[in-house]
Amino acid sequence: MEILVLRADQALEYAPSVPTYALRIINSPKMRTLFPSGLLVQSPNYKQIKEYAFDDCDPLYNPEPKNTIMFNEKIAEQILCDFREGKDGCASLLIHCGLGLNRSPAVAIALNEIFRLGNDTEKMKRDYPLYTVYIYNVLRKMAEN
């Protein structure tokens, strides 16, 4: 399965040419003013569009700042369950967040490993060196349960 990791502005203009599962990561209300949530281009090739709200915070370095939504096991489990149920028949996975640097690459790398989607994990880690390791680790941990 091809994985596309995009910034929000890129994702809002992207029209898939193959059946695609879209996973949107939006910010908490505090951050939403910087990266407003919008609608993806209308396309019959979007087979699933799932949206999750969490900020790019690692509790080790930034313990629950006010007005943020921390990524947690409940969100991770929902992402895994939704993807497990909705991925069949999709040739592509589009994941986007505000900048496409931290949250979406972390989710993309984890899903690639967990579901064996066929992409080179080490290359993905090199391509997205700022991916949020905390998000990646929580997803991997929840997949093992």
Summary of the structure (lengths in Angstrom):
residues: 145
radius of gyration: 14.2
end to end distance: 24.0
largest distance: 41.5
contacts: 446
relative contact order: 0.23
helix: 38%
strand: 19%
